[in-house]
Amino acid sequence: MDSGASYCFISAHFASCLDVTPDCMSYIFDVSTLTGASMYTDSIYRSCEMSMVGIPLYADLIVLPICDFDVILGMDWLSAHRARMDCYNKTMDFCLPDGTTFHVITRSLTT
């Protein structure tokens, strides 16, 4: 989950493991990275189902040639699922539009 990302993304390598064909967007999507580089794509997987604490959630995942992550859930997804981040405690609370609520403890990455 990345509050700095506007949209949701999936790595091209991870996407190749899916048994689904991506849709072609009607435009070329230009994504700017923190380093100032650009990545271009016109592929998207729509309504991909994920499960969090046994609850099915869906995201539109834009395909990018990224290596460090399989999936990035950005602000569009976080806001649609009414997520609240507690960075200090490394937790997230979700309050879905249907009233379902749940709490997730995230793990930090170490190098």
C-alpha positions as CSV (number, residue, x, y, z in Angstrom):
1,M,0.0,0.0,0.0
2,D,1.4,3.3,-1.1
3,S,-0.2,6.6,-0.1
4,G,2.2,8.3,-2.5
5,A,0.8,6.5,-5.5
6,S,-2.3,7.9,-7.2
7,Y,-3.3,4.6,-8.8
8,C,-2.9,0.9,-8.3
9,F,-0.1,-1.0,-10.2
10,I,1.0,-4.6,-10.9
11,S,4.4,-5.6,-12.1
12,A,4.6,-7.0,-15.6
13,H,6.4,-10.1,-14.3
14,F,3.8,-10.8,-11.6
15,A,0.9,-10.1,-14.1
16,S,2.4,-12.8,-16.4
17,C,1.6,-15.3,-13.7
18,L,-2.2,-14.5,-13.9
19,D,-4.5,-16.6,-16.0
20,V,-6.3,-13.4,-17.3
21,T,-5.8,-11.2,-20.3
22,P,-5.3,-7.5,-19.5
23,D,-7.5,-4.8,-21.2
24,C,-5.9,-2.3,-23.5
25,M,-6.5,1.3,-22.4
26,S,-7.5,3.8,-25.1
27,Y,-4.4,5.9,-24.3
28,I,-0.8,5.5,-23.3
29,F,-0.5,6.0,-19.5
30,D,2.7,7.9,-18.5
31,V,3.8,7.2,-14.9
32,S,6.5,9.4,-13.3
33,T,8.7,7.8,-10.7
34,L,10.4,9.5,-7.7
35,T,13.7,9.5,-9.6
36,G,12.2,11.5,-12.4
37,A,12.0,8.7,-14.9
38,S,8.9,7.8,-16.9
39,M,7.2,4.4,-17.5
40,Y,4.6,3.9,-20.2
41,T,1.8,1.4,-20.4
42,D,-1.6,0.9,-22.0
43,S,-2.4,-2.4,-20.2
44,I,-4.7,-2.7,-17.2
45,Y,-6.3,-5.6,-15.3
46,R,-9.8,-4.5,-14.3
47,S,-11.6,-5.6,-11.1
48,C,-8.8,-7.9,-9.8
49,E,-10.0,-9.7,-6.7
50,M,-7.8,-9.7,-3.6
51,S,-8.5,-11.0,-0.2
52,M,-7.7,-9.2,3.0
53,V,-8.6,-10.9,6.3
54,G,-10.9,-13.1,4.3
55,I,-12.8,-10.2,2.7
56,P,-12.8,-10.0,-1.1
57,L,-11.7,-6.5,-2.4
58,Y,-11.2,-5.4,-6.0
59,A,-8.8,-3.2,-7.7
60,D,-8.0,-2.0,-11.3
61,L,-4.2,-2.8,-11.7
62,I,-2.2,-0.9,-14.2
63,V,0.7,-2.9,-15.6
64,L,4.2,-1.4,-15.2
65,P,7.7,-2.7,-15.6
66,I,8.5,-2.5,-11.9
67,C,10.8,-5.0,-10.1
68,D,10.7,-4.3,-6.4
69,F,7.0,-4.9,-5.8
70,D,4.3,-7.3,-7.2
71,V,1.3,-5.0,-6.5
72,I,1.0,-1.4,-5.3
73,L,-2.3,-0.3,-3.9
74,G,-2.5,3.5,-4.3
75,M,-4.7,6.3,-3.1
76,D,-7.6,5.6,-5.5
77,W,-8.0,2.1,-3.9
78,L,-7.2,3.3,-0.3
79,S,-9.8,6.0,-0.4
80,A,-12.4,3.8,-2.1
81,H,-12.0,1.4,0.8
82,R,-11.9,4.2,3.4
83,A,-8.5,3.2,4.7
84,R,-6.9,5.0,7.7
85,M,-3.1,4.5,8.1
86,D,-1.4,4.7,11.5
87,C,2.2,4.9,10.5
88,Y,3.6,4.9,14.0
89,N,1.9,1.6,14.9
90,K,2.2,0.3,11.3
91,T,-1.5,-0.6,11.2
92,M,-4.4,0.2,8.8
93,D,-8.1,0.4,9.6
94,F,-10.7,-0.1,6.9
95,C,-14.3,1.0,7.0
96,L,-15.9,-0.3,3.8
97,P,-18.9,1.5,2.3
98,D,-21.2,-1.4,3.3
99,G,-20.2,-0.9,7.0
100,T,-17.7,-3.8,7.2
101,T,-14.7,-2.8,9.3
102,F,-11.4,-4.5,9.8
103,H,-7.9,-3.9,11.2
104,V,-4.6,-4.9,9.5
105,I,-1.2,-5.0,11.0
106,T,1.5,-4.3,8.3
107,R,5.0,-5.5,8.4
108,S,7.9,-3.2,7.7
109,L,10.6,-4.2,5.1
110,T,14.1,-4.6,6.3
111,T,17.3,-4.6,4.2
